Amino acid sequence: MGGLLFGYDWVVIGGAKPFYEIYFQIADNPWQQGIAMSIALAGCLLGAMTGGTLADRYGRKPLLIISAVIFLISAYGTGAVNAYLWFLAARFIGGIAIGIASGLSPMYIAEVAPPHSRGRLVSVNQLTIVIGILAAQIINMVIADFGAAGGSATDIDSWNCQWGWRWMFWAENIFALPFLILAFFIPESPRWLVTHGYDSRAAGILTRIGGEQYAAEEIAAVGRTASSGKKSGGLRRLFSRPFRHVLALGVFIAVFQQWCGTNVIFNYAQEIFTGAGFDVGEMFFNIVLTGITNMVFTIVAMKLIDRVGRRALMLAGAAGLAVIYAILSVCYLNSATGFLMVTLVVAAIACYAMTLGPVTWVLLSELFPNSVRGVAMAVCTFALWTGSFTLTLSFPPINTALGSAATFGLYAAICVVGLLFLRHRLPDTKGRSLEEIETSLINDNIL
């Protein structure tokens, strides 16, 4: 549910965009449009950083509950406001919830999952993200179509511009309320419990997962890695010599997932599809098509990630996106429109959905030692949302100044740089326990 709300809250604004921009009279101001789209990502930075640090201190479960409460408040507030500044404030608050849930949800799953299925189970989080994205796209389309039935959909006095965009945000609470209720029923992370001396509680949870022998082995393994250094983590320890190389790798992976450029398709689908020659109705249909593609190929990734491995999928994704963006850039340069452009956009979504999208979250959840995983995940999630913030904020002015051809050419170049770096620095973690990964990356210093 944390992943689902992350996906919904992140993408719902793309469908509301044509209407709230008219309502708040910012339709002709690219910088104000960029701020409205990216302000939630600024909240993500705060949520990611504070959420991970507090999760290392107080546990994973309490912070997930807090994020659910914030989702509820933000979803209602965003749709209820009448002033642009209050709209920005509500979106910023919602971003805090996204920042907490986006880091803690995959980390929690990784800490309870057995090694042989960890990749697939953490990918469930990515699947729920894309289900949330698709839900937002379908709900946006239904609401927009309902509002357009009585006349112009984009006139300032139309139902869509007065009320439609509000209901797009309010619909989020369909998912936020179950998240809040269900979060009370999950156990605390057993690895967090062991590192804080609650071995008996951890044993009960691990026994439910894999039996008594599995529980004893896991507790012993966590205990060995915890005893190899100081018990408490924190930023100072994270930036010390044994950990800084792994942290640098994690930060690069996080930022690259955003700077590869695919996420502008979700947030700025209006500009991309209208620039390719589609009207508003066709635009919403194509947006839903990208959401379906995203979900289908995320399921493909879940089948592949524990078989093919993380490294192979990351390299394939970087190379594939570089090629697709280069072709897309040439098409924009030659003013191509119609089916070809939709095909290329869908191909980019498919490539991202079965590689960089889910695999990034799997890697970030398993690269770091138990004692600093929360704060390390916070730093990497902070870096990811910084990348997302800068990408989202910069797209309107860059696209206006350079044009779509040069913009996607820039994203192709970034993907080439990412491919070269990952080929040189990224190990594979397939089929290894979190403690085995910790030993090889930290104690053996293979980086």
Disulfide bonds with the S-S distance in Angstrom:
none
